[in-house]
Amino acid sequence: MGSHVAELFTETDKLCAQLLINAEVVTDCQRVDKEINTEIFTRIENIILGTVTSLSEDKAPVLTLPNRSSWVNISFDSAIGLQMSSESSVTTIRSDCPSSVTKFAQILKMLSVIYRLVQSNSYATKRDIYYNNTQLFGSQKTVDNIVDDISCMLKVPRRSLHVLATSKGLISGDLCYMEEDGTRIDCHSSSAAVAVSSNIGGIRDIVSSAKFVLIVEKDATFQRLLDDDFCTKLSPCIIITGKGVPDVNSRLMVRKLWDTLHIPIFALVDADPHGIEIMCIYKYGSVAMSFEAHSLTVPSLMWLGLLPSDLQRLRVPEDALIPLTKRDESKLNSLLQRPYLTNQPEWQKEMELMKQSKVKAEIQSLAAIAPDFLTSIYLPNKLRYGGWV
């Protein structure tokens, strides 16, 4: 059994060794919480002082926010991913304009909440904040956006604001760690996954013998891997899913595992434009969260599957393939124009193949070859022979 496992991971071990050689020695330049808290206090106080000064001068107070929705403000660094340019354009939130006065009030209220949370060293969920003032915020999504805007405006990581988000991601495999409150989390169970922590920054004492991390796009595929005891059969490894487009906590967790373990990170997504975009979010980040790219992206991530070339190589039955829609084609063309694709000729080749074949496929399409093809043949062979790009 030992020699079989050793043989199975030959190419994965080679990749792991290569990643360790290439990994830069990153000095721990993280500032202590006290210093960050002082910055938060100072910046919030300056915003409030500016507002009060404007009022005392009979002027309408104005807030300026970096524009988080435009590609114009984004630069690409292959070692970091998509990051906000220092010369980014700004959006003006005026207190005397009917279209922005509500947002102005929402931001001031949130700044007040954050100030008190940091001052008392306590935490609140975004859900708590919303339900404490539903009339002002109107929706949970508004709270989410305001918190991100403030994080960007104050130039501090979102987790330093003491506002937590409920995680939607799941994780399982060869992993144990300690939560900030002292709770020991064991992810070894093959029957049930663990919810990704809501406070990734508080995780410590990570213990794992995993040889790789596998990001799984969809919950259904993740559950299939659990049911088939994938982590036991191919032990040791860690599997994680953000259940589609990942939330920030799922992305932070993947980055935390990379920073701590420095093992290969693979992605298993549908062979369609949507799956590729989700993989790119883990690897390169997103425009909206580009201001926090340093703690969210994993540029070393590799595309394990499902590759468009796999569909031809494995002769996946035609009735398991789905024609690309106009929307798919538009998304694919958009992806091919992203700045990071110039660094990924193999990814470009796979995407061009999808464009030419005009078909896409879900991971579940492999079941058309054999019910257990994914876990018994496809993934083991991919990991054994280095079938990633």
Number of C-alpha atoms within 10 A of each C-alpha: 6 7 7 8 14 12 14 18 21 15 17 22 20 12 16 18 15 13 15 14 10 10 12 8 8 7 6 6 6 7 8 8 11 10 9 17 18 12 15 23 17 12 15 19 15 12 18 15 12 15 18 15 14 14 12 11 9 9 13 15 20 17 18 13 16 21 21 23 13 13 14 13 20 24 17 16 13 12 12 19 26 29 22 25 15 11 9 15 14 14 11 13 20 19 19 13 12 9 11 14 14 15 19 19 16 18 19 18 15 17 22 14 17 24 19 15 16 21 14 9 10 11 16 15 13 19 17 14 16 19 14 11 13 13 9 16 22 12 14 15 13 14 21 15 12 18 21 18 21 22 20 22 18 19 14 17 18 18 17 16 23 22 23 21 19 16 17 18 24 22 26 26 28 23 20 18 17 16 19 14 8 11 10 14 15 16 20 20 15 16 11 14 20 16 17 21 24 23 20 21 15 13 20 15 11 15 14 17 15 19 20 26 24 23 25 27 25 21 16 14 20 24 17 15 18 20 12 16 17 23 20 15 13 19 16 19 22 25 27 27 29 25 18 17 17 20 15 20 24 28 23 23 23 27 23 20 19 19 14 14 18 19 25 23 25 23 27 24 27 25 25 24 24 18 20 24 20 21 26 22 20 26 27 27 27 24 21 21 20 25 27 21 20 16 17 27 27 27 18 20 23 19 23 20 23 26 27 23 16 16 21 11 9 11 11 17 13 12 8 16 16 14 11 19 12 9 10 18 17 12 16 21 15 12 19 15 10 11 15 18 14 12 10 10 11 14 19 15 13 17 23 16 15 23 18 9 13 15 20 23 23 17 19 16 24 22 13 14 14 11 12 14 16 22 17 15 11 17 18 19 15 17 20 17 14 17 19 16 15
